[in-house]
């Protein structure tokens, strides 16, 4: 009996303690213990926007994308480590994991969140909706020109348990891209907005400039379809360009400063895997181009030298302040690019006089942006009045587009300028695309197209 009494007393004691704990929990447990005060569930659009813009400046216009495409375009040379393998035309799925993740989580998903907020009754803001659409289109357009087919219409549905999104064809993505940009233009034509665009590091909330950016992006991607749509693409590009950027003051760029450093500056500070490419430097030297000392830093002998592609010449010049200064901005699209679009389109359509005028304006805008000076004497000696040709247009656009992805997009479409494939290259031609990310292959493999980096994109076939 004593034995049973002992267990009864033990059980009663345990029961009492459990009851005490349960009753006390209601008094001392903070019901908000799992809420992170530094990660609020509802973030205003003026705080979402600058984060997206800086992600775009870092990943679309300044980090992995630009380094790789500029190496392939021989504007840079990769001299050691991963950059050297890229100079030999090797790029593996694991090499683009960070870029792929940034495209979806840092840019597209956040821009979609901003768009959704701008179209809810409590936050209705046509101008913010337009800005979000330009950000989505800029990101999507740049990305599809590297990767081809991508998840989009079936993406961002994780909340609905769509964890393995299908890939939209590049043709469908381009159709979607044009719809998004035209919807953005409609947003900017709303006439008024009760909220206004806040937190904008690109244009300071200037809706007129955002509208020009939408038209300019439309012109860029209409031109990209010349291999698909022929002269209709040139005409569509000209129609959009007529409403696009009007001067260098309209350039779509992301600024950097002492607290938030330029991404190429960061790369050179930490790794220094790249040098200026001899193909590019020699081209600038041939005409005593005034942009040379801005694009290119002096080497150890006080000269501007390029590394012969795949020569691993670490003594060649590093990138100059235009692209690699601590506070050098990253350009998503420029007025000079738009004028080159006009020049090419007019040249292809037989409008030689218009092509000449647009070409001269494009080079003048480029020189002014890069050097800060008009350099009229050099322009008169080398550009103004020189009979325009498609080769001349694309060569000067190649020089102008240093530090962006545009030279790579144009090269695949036109084959200009002509580049010599290095003997150490693992392929017989410049790669036609980026590979899909290893993470996407691992977790969504059934939907990932089977491609190599030599397989051409839809608009390039």
RATAQUI-V700450 format. One record per residue. PHI is phi as a letter, one per 30 degrees, with the letter a starting at -180 (NA if undefined). PSI is psi in radians with two decimals (* if undefined). D_CENTER is the distance of its C-alpha to the mean C-alpha in whole Angstrom. Layout:
phi/psi/d_center
PHI/PSI/D_CENTER
PHI/PSI/D_CENTER
This chain:
phi/psi/d_center
NA/-0.72/81
d/-0.64/80
d/-0.81/77
d/-0.67/76
d/-0.68/77
d/-0.77/74
d/-0.61/71
d/-0.74/72
d/-0.74/72
e/-0.79/69
d/-0.73/67
d/-0.71/68
d/-0.76/66
d/-0.77/63
d/-0.70/63
d/-0.75/64
d/-0.73/61
d/-0.79/58
d/-0.71/59
d/-0.78/59
d/-0.80/55
d/-0.72/54
d/-0.57/56
d/-0.51/55
e/-0.67/51
d/-0.41/51
c/-0.59/52
c/-0.27/49
d/2.21/46
d/2.05/43
d/-0.23/42
c/0.33/39
d/-0.48/39
c/0.16/35
c/2.12/33
d/1.95/31
d/-0.33/31
d/-0.03/28
b/1.26/26
d/2.57/28
d/-0.48/27
b/1.90/27
c/2.28/24
d/2.69/24
d/-0.59/21
d/-0.28/21
c/-0.43/20
d/-0.74/18
e/-0.91/16
d/-0.53/15
d/-0.73/14
d/-0.81/11
d/-0.74/10
d/-0.57/10
d/-0.73/9
d/-0.74/6
d/-0.64/7
d/-0.82/8
c/-0.56/6
d/-0.61/2
b/0.18/5
a/-0.19/8
c/-2.11/9
e/-0.77/10
e/-0.96/7
d/-0.75/8
e/-0.83/12
d/-0.85/12
d/-0.60/11
d/-0.52/13
d/-0.82/16
d/-0.51/16
d/0.06/17
i/0.38/19
d/-0.65/18
c/2.89/18
b/2.31/20
d/2.07/20
c/-0.40/24
b/2.87/24
h/-2.47/24
e/-0.63/21
d/-0.57/19
d/-0.70/22
d/-0.59/22
d/-0.63/19
d/-0.45/20
c/0.19/23
i/0.69/21
c/2.12/21
b/2.07/18
c/2.76/20
e/-0.68/19
d/-0.42/19
d/-0.34/17
c/0.21/14
e/-0.89/15
d/-0.72/13
d/-0.83/10
d/-0.78/11
d/-0.72/13
d/-0.65/10
e/-0.77/9
d/-0.81/12
d/-0.66/14
d/-0.51/12
c/-1.17/10
d/-0.79/12
d/-0.75/15
d/-0.65/15
d/-0.64/14
d/-0.68/17
d/-0.75/19
d/-0.74/19
d/-0.79/19
d/-0.73/22
d/-0.69/24
d/-0.26/23
c/0.22/25
c/2.63/28
e/-0.63/31
d/-0.38/31
b/0.35/28
e/2.10/28
a/1.69/25
d/-0.59/24
d/-0.75/22
d/-0.63/20
d/-0.72/20
d/-0.75/18
d/-0.80/16
e/-0.68/15
d/-0.69/15
d/-0.70/12
d/-0.76/10
d/-0.82/11
d/-0.70/11
d/-0.79/7
d/-0.85/6
d/-0.72/9
d/-0.78/9
d/-0.72/6
d/-0.78/7
d/-0.47/11
d/-0.19/10
c/-0.70/10
c/-0.36/12
i/-2.20/15
d/2.48/17
b/2.69/15
d/2.26/17
b/-1.10/17
d/-0.46/20
c/0.06/22
d/2.99/19
i/0.44/20
c/0.43/23
e/-0.57/24
d/-0.43/27
c/0.27/29
i/0.47/29
c/1.54/26
c/-0.12/25
b/1.29/25
d/2.49/22
d/2.86/23
c/2.27/20
d/2.51/20
d/2.72/20
d/-0.60/17
e/-0.77/20
d/-0.67/20
d/-0.72/16
d/-0.72/16
e/-0.77/19
d/-0.70/18
e/-0.78/15
d/-0.67/17
d/-0.78/20
d/-0.78/17
d/-0.70/16
d/-0.61/20
d/-0.64/21
d/-0.76/19
d/-0.71/21
d/-0.70/24
e/-0.78/23
d/-0.32/23
d/0.14/26
d/-0.47/28
j/-0.56/30
a/2.85/30
a/2.19/28
d/-0.28/30
c/-0.83/28
i/2.83/25
c/2.03/22
c/2.74/22
i/0.26/20
d/1.95/17
d/-0.25/16
d/-0.88/14
b/0.14/17
h/0.53/20
i/0.16/20
d/1.80/21
d/-0.58/21
d/-0.67/22
d/-0.66/19
d/-0.65/17
d/-0.73/19
d/-0.66/18
d/-0.68/14
d/-0.81/15
d/-0.67/17
d/-0.74/15
d/-0.66/12
d/-0.76/15
d/-0.74/17
e/-0.82/13
d/-0.42/14
d/-0.77/18
d/-0.59/18
d/-0.30/16
c/0.39/19
d/-0.56/21
d/-0.32/23
c/-0.79/23
c/-0.05/25
i/-2.42/26
d/-0.45/27
d/-0.57/26
d/-0.72/23
d/-0.76/23
d/-0.73/25
d/-0.67/23
d/-0.73/20
d/-0.69/23
d/-0.73/24
d/-0.72/21
d/-0.51/20
e/-0.39/24
c/0.19/22
c/-2.68/19
e/2.47/19
c/-0.23/22
a/3.07/21
d/-0.40/19
d/-0.30/20
c/-0.02/18
e/2.41/14
d/1.75/11
b/2.77/11
c/2.13/11
d/2.72/14
b/2.85/16
a/-3.00/19
d/-0.41/22
c/-0.23/22
b/1.58/18
d/2.62/17
e/2.39/14
d/-0.61/13
d/-0.65/14
e/-0.79/17
d/-0.74/17
d/-0.78/17
d/-0.52/19
d/-0.58/22
c/-0.57/22
b/-0.66/21
h/0.71/22
d/-0.13/21
b/2.69/20
b/2.95/21
d/2.48/21
d/2.44/22
d/-0.56/25
e/-0.80/24
d/-0.84/22
d/-0.76/24
d/-0.59/27
d/-0.73/26
d/-0.71/25
d/-0.59/29
e/-0.54/31
c/0.26/30
h/0.78/30
d/2.23/27
d/-0.21/27
d/-0.25/23
e/-0.91/24
d/-0.15/25
c/-0.65/22
d/-0.53/20
b/2.32/22
d/2.75/24
d/2.52/28
d/-2.99/29
d/-0.27/32
c/0.20/35
i/0.34/33
c/2.87/32
c/1.91/28
b/2.61/28
c/2.68/26
d/2.21/26
e/2.32/27
e/2.22/25
i/0.23/26
d/-0.18/29
h/0.74/27
d/1.65/28
d/-0.09/28
d/-0.13/30
d/2.96/27
d/2.53/25
d/2.91/22
e/2.53/19
d/-3.10/21
d/-0.47/20
e/-0.67/18
c/-0.39/15
b/0.20/17
d/2.71/19
e/-0.70/19
c/0.35/18
d/2.25/16
d/2.77/13
c/2.25/9
c/2.17/9
d/-0.61/6
a/2.58/10
b/2.82/13
d/-0.71/17
d/-0.68/17
e/-0.73/15
d/-0.70/17
d/-0.60/20
d/-0.65/19
e/-0.80/19
d/-0.73/22
d/-0.83/24
d/-0.81/23
d/-0.77/24
d/-0.67/27
d/-0.78/28
d/-0.53/27
c/0.03/30
i/0.18/32
c/1.30/32
d/-0.73/32
d/-0.75/33
d/-0.65/30
d/-0.74/28
d/-0.81/29
d/-0.76/29
d/-0.68/25
d/-0.84/25
d/-0.69/27
d/-0.63/25
d/-0.84/22
d/-0.72/23
d/-0.73/25
d/-0.68/22
d/-0.86/20
d/-0.73/23
d/-0.76/23
d/-0.77/20
d/-0.75/20
c/-0.38/24
i/0.09/25
b/2.65/27
d/-0.54/28
h/0.85/30
e/-0.71/32
d/-0.75/34
d/-0.73/32
d/-0.75/30
d/-0.59/34
d/-0.47/35
b/-0.35/32
b/-1.00/30
d/2.18/32
i/-0.16/34
d/2.24/33
e/2.15/33
d/2.56/30
b/2.87/29
d/-0.66/26
d/-0.71/26
d/-0.73/26
d/-0.86/23
d/-0.52/21
d/-0.79/22
d/-0.57/21
d/-0.64/18
e/-0.76/17
d/-0.73/19
d/-0.59/17
d/0.19/13
e/2.33/14
i/0.16/11
b/-3.13/8
c/0.02/8
d/-0.59/10
d/-0.66/13
d/-0.71/13
d/-0.78/12
d/-0.68/15
d/-0.77/17
d/-0.49/17
d/-0.62/19
c/-0.36/21
i/0.23/22
c/2.53/22
d/2.82/22
d/2.24/25
c/2.51/24
d/2.20/26
d/2.20/26
d/2.54/27
d/-0.43/30
d/-0.07/29
d/2.57/26
d/-0.15/27
b/2.85/26
c/-0.06/27
b/2.83/24
e/2.37/20
e/2.54/18
c/-0.14/17
a/3.02/15
c/2.68/14
d/2.82/16
d/2.63/16
d/2.55/16
d/-0.68/20
d/-0.71/20
d/-0.69/19
d/-0.69/22
d/-0.69/24
c/-0.18/24
b/0.61/24
e/-0.58/25
d/-0.38/27
c/-0.20/24
d/2.17/22
d/2.55/22
d/1.85/24
b/2.85/22
c/2.95/22
d/-0.02/19
c/-0.15/22
d/2.20/22
d/2.70/20
d/2.94/18
e/-0.81/20
d/-0.07/19
c/0.12/20
d/*/23
